[in-house]
């Protein structure tokens, strides 16, 4: 087989292995991170409101409200990771920024074969697994090394850290205050006696958490898209038509 035929055969094999490009290929779960988060927060809000209507439990603590808070924190962490990953999926050349800041990237070549799309369209998803997005500081660090931004401001960082404090109290200690939990937390409730009082999550508090997360996510979406656009212009990156569509979805919240 000559080189020309070999090239055609390889191209056909690649086309069979990886279907035609779609803007959805660049997103985890084939849905933009902001859209996933909004859907999850909306569902939680409906759950909270429906539970609050039962026996008029609006201002009373309820297991459903506690679980909603725990779930909301988990969804937000996923959002930060998936938004970061999607930016890299759309423009893998941004990984040079990580290298310049001393971030080590290690991916098994064999792992790329397990992806359901072309490896370059989900490269950021694989790389993101090496980063921590569980705290405000970690999120800012990951976004700063990639895009040169810190999407979570000082005031929001304080609020998020307090929220994580309360979430950890619920997850690891059943909501009962211990000696190490001296932080007032995001939720101001109860006398806070050690080994006696519990954090009280009401419907208004749980809804407030969802609203805070929605606002924080939208700030992150706008900041990350703006920074990525600026860097791509500097690098003279030209996206494909489907890549441009995907980039536009980085800021969609609906």
C-alpha positions as CSV (number, residue, x, y, z in Angstrom):
1,X,0.0,0.0,0.0
2,X,1.4,3.4,-1.0
3,X,1.5,6.4,1.4
4,X,-1.5,8.0,-0.3
5,X,-3.7,4.9,0.2
6,X,-2.4,4.5,3.7
7,X,-3.4,8.1,4.5
8,X,-6.9,7.5,3.1
9,X,-7.2,4.3,5.2
10,X,-6.1,6.0,8.4
11,X,-8.5,8.9,7.8
12,X,-11.4,6.5,7.2
13,X,-10.5,4.6,10.4
14,X,-10.5,7.8,12.4
15,X,-13.8,8.9,11.0
16,X,-15.3,5.6,11.9
17,X,-13.9,5.7,15.4
18,X,-14.9,9.4,16.0
19,X,-18.2,10.5,14.5
20,X,-18.6,14.0,12.8
21,X,-17.8,16.9,15.2
22,X,-20.6,18.3,17.2
23,X,-20.6,21.3,19.6
24,X,-21.9,19.0,22.3
25,X,-18.7,16.9,22.2
26,X,-16.9,19.6,24.1
27,X,-19.0,19.3,27.3
28,X,-19.1,16.7,30.1
29,X,-22.4,14.8,29.6
30,X,-22.8,16.6,26.3
31,X,-24.5,19.5,28.2
32,X,-22.8,22.9,29.1
33,X,-21.8,23.1,32.8
34,X,-24.0,26.2,33.4
35,X,-27.1,24.5,32.0
36,X,-26.6,21.4,34.1
37,X,-26.1,23.4,37.3
38,X,-29.2,25.6,36.6
39,X,-31.3,22.5,36.0
40,X,-30.1,20.9,39.2
41,X,-30.6,24.0,41.3
42,X,-34.1,24.5,39.8
43,X,-34.9,20.9,40.8
44,X,-33.6,21.4,44.3
45,X,-35.6,24.7,44.6
46,X,-38.8,22.9,43.6
47,X,-38.1,20.1,46.1
48,X,-37.5,22.6,48.9
49,X,-40.7,24.6,48.1
50,X,-42.8,21.5,47.9
51,X,-41.5,20.1,51.1
52,X,-42.0,23.5,52.8
53,X,-45.7,23.4,51.9
54,X,-46.1,20.2,53.8
55,X,-47.4,21.0,57.3
56,X,-46.2,24.6,56.8
57,X,-42.6,23.7,57.5
58,X,-41.2,26.9,56.0
59,X,-39.2,28.0,59.0
60,X,-38.6,24.6,60.5
61,X,-35.5,22.4,60.0
62,X,-36.1,19.4,57.7
63,X,-34.0,16.5,56.4
64,X,-35.0,17.4,52.8
65,X,-33.6,20.9,53.3
66,X,-30.3,19.5,54.7
67,X,-30.0,17.1,51.8
68,X,-30.7,19.8,49.3
69,X,-27.9,21.9,50.8
70,X,-25.5,19.0,50.6
71,X,-26.5,18.2,47.0
72,X,-26.2,21.9,46.0
73,X,-22.6,22.0,47.2
74,X,-21.8,18.9,45.2
75,X,-23.4,20.3,42.1
76,X,-21.4,23.5,42.4
77,X,-18.1,21.7,42.7
78,X,-19.0,19.7,39.6
79,X,-19.8,23.0,37.8
80,X,-16.4,24.5,38.6
81,X,-14.7,21.4,37.3
82,X,-16.8,21.0,34.2
83,X,-16.6,24.7,33.2
84,X,-12.9,24.6,33.5
85,X,-12.7,21.3,31.6
86,X,-15.0,22.7,28.8
87,X,-12.7,25.7,28.2
88,X,-9.8,23.3,27.7
89,X,-11.8,21.0,25.5
90,X,-12.7,23.8,23.2
91,X,-9.1,25.2,23.1
92,X,-6.5,22.6,24.2
93,X,-3.7,25.1,23.5
94,X,-4.6,26.8,26.7
95,X,-2.8,23.9,28.5
96,X,0.4,25.8,27.6
97,X,-0.6,28.3,30.3
98,X,-0.6,25.5,32.9
99,X,2.9,24.4,31.8
100,X,4.2,28.0,32.0
101,X,2.9,28.1,35.7
102,X,4.6,24.8,36.6
103,X,1.5,22.6,36.7
104,X,2.3,19.0,35.9
105,X,-0.1,17.2,33.5
106,X,0.0,13.5,33.3
107,X,-2.5,11.5,31.2
108,X,-2.2,7.9,30.2
109,X,-2.3,7.6,26.4
110,X,-4.4,4.4,26.8
111,X,-7.1,6.4,28.8
112,X,-7.7,8.6,25.7
113,X,-8.9,5.5,23.8
114,X,-11.8,5.2,26.3
115,X,-13.3,8.5,25.4
116,X,-16.4,8.5,23.3
117,X,-15.4,11.4,21.2
118,X,-12.1,12.6,19.6
119,X,-9.5,12.8,22.4
120,X,-8.9,16.5,21.8
121,X,-12.6,17.3,22.4
122,X,-12.4,15.8,25.9
123,X,-8.8,16.4,26.8
124,X,-9.7,19.1,29.4
125,X,-12.1,16.6,31.1
126,X,-9.3,14.2,31.6
127,X,-6.9,16.9,32.8
128,X,-9.4,18.4,35.2
129,X,-9.4,15.2,37.3
130,X,-5.9,16.1,38.4
131,X,-7.1,19.4,40.0
132,X,-9.0,20.1,43.2
133,X,-12.2,22.2,42.9
134,X,-13.5,21.6,46.4
135,X,-12.7,25.0,48.0
136,X,-12.8,28.6,46.9
137,X,-9.0,28.8,47.2
138,X,-8.6,25.6,45.0
139,X,-11.0,26.9,42.4
140,X,-9.3,30.2,42.1
141,X,-5.9,28.5,41.9
142,X,-7.0,26.2,39.0
143,X,-8.6,29.1,37.1
144,X,-5.7,31.4,37.7
145,X,-3.2,28.9,36.4
146,X,-5.3,28.3,33.2
147,X,-6.8,31.6,32.5
148,X,-5.2,34.1,34.8
149,X,-8.4,34.9,36.7
150,X,-9.7,34.3,40.2
151,X,-13.5,34.0,39.6
152,X,-14.5,33.9,43.2
153,X,-14.0,37.3,44.9
154,X,-12.9,37.8,48.5
155,X,-16.5,38.3,49.8
156,X,-17.9,35.3,47.9
157,X,-14.9,33.2,49.0
158,X,-15.7,33.8,52.6
159,X,-19.4,32.9,52.1
160,X,-18.4,29.8,50.2
161,X,-16.0,28.6,52.8
162,X,-18.6,29.1,55.5
163,X,-21.1,27.1,53.4
164,X,-18.6,24.3,53.0
165,X,-18.0,24.4,56.7
166,X,-21.8,23.8,57.3
167,X,-21.9,21.2,54.6
168,X,-19.1,19.2,56.2
169,X,-20.8,19.5,59.6
170,X,-23.9,17.9,58.1
171,X,-22.1,15.2,56.1
172,X,-19.5,14.1,58.6
173,X,-21.1,14.9,62.0
174,X,-24.8,14.7,61.3
175,X,-25.1,18.5,61.8
176,X,-24.2,18.4,65.5
177,X,-21.7,21.0,66.6
178,X,-18.2,19.8,67.8
179,X,-15.3,21.6,69.4
180,X,-13.5,22.2,66.1
181,X,-16.5,23.9,64.6
182,X,-16.1,27.4,65.9
183,X,-16.7,29.1,62.6
184,X,-20.2,30.8,62.6
185,X,-20.8,29.2,59.2
186,X,-23.1,30.2,56.4
187,X,-26.2,29.3,58.4
188,X,-26.7,31.4,61.5
189,X,-29.0,29.3,63.7
190,X,-29.1,27.6,67.1
191,X,-27.3,28.2,70.4
192,X,-24.3,26.1,69.1
193,X,-23.6,24.2,72.2
194,X,-21.0,21.5,71.6
195,X,-22.4,18.0,71.2
196,X,-25.9,19.3,71.9
197,X,-27.1,21.7,69.2
198,X,-27.4,21.1,65.5
199,X,-27.2,23.3,62.5
200,X,-30.8,24.3,61.5
201,X,-31.5,24.3,57.7
202,X,-34.8,26.0,56.9
203,X,-36.5,26.4,53.5
204,X,-35.5,30.1,53.1
205,X,-31.9,29.2,54.0
206,X,-31.7,26.4,51.5
207,X,-33.2,28.6,48.8
208,X,-30.7,31.3,49.7
209,X,-27.9,28.8,49.2
210,X,-29.2,27.9,45.7
211,X,-29.4,31.6,44.8
212,X,-25.9,32.3,46.0
213,X,-24.6,29.4,43.9
214,X,-26.4,30.5,40.8
215,X,-24.9,34.0,41.1
216,X,-21.5,32.6,41.7
217,X,-21.7,30.3,38.7
218,X,-22.8,33.0,36.3
219,X,-19.9,35.2,37.4
220,X,-17.5,32.3,36.8
221,X,-19.0,31.6,33.4
222,X,-18.7,35.2,32.2
223,X,-15.2,35.6,33.6
224,X,-13.9,32.3,32.2
225,X,-15.3,32.9,28.7
226,X,-14.0,36.5,28.6
227,X,-10.5,35.4,29.7
228,X,-10.4,32.4,27.3
229,X,-11.5,34.6,24.4
230,X,-8.7,37.1,25.2
231,X,-6.0,34.4,25.4
232,X,-7.2,32.7,22.2
233,X,-6.9,36.0,20.3
234,X,-3.3,36.4,21.6
235,X,-2.5,32.8,20.5
236,X,-4.3,33.4,17.2
237,X,-6.5,30.3,17.7
238,X,-9.1,29.7,15.1
239,X,-12.0,27.5,16.2
240,X,-14.0,25.3,13.9
241,X,-17.7,26.1,13.4
242,X,-18.8,23.6,16.0
243,X,-16.1,24.8,18.3
244,X,-17.4,28.4,18.0
245,X,-20.9,27.1,18.9
246,X,-19.5,25.3,21.9
247,X,-17.7,28.5,23.0
248,X,-20.9,30.5,22.9
249,X,-22.5,27.9,25.2
250,X,-19.9,28.6,27.9
251,X,-22.1,31.5,29.1
252,X,-25.6,30.1,28.5
253,X,-27.7,30.0,31.7
254,X,-31.2,28.8,30.9
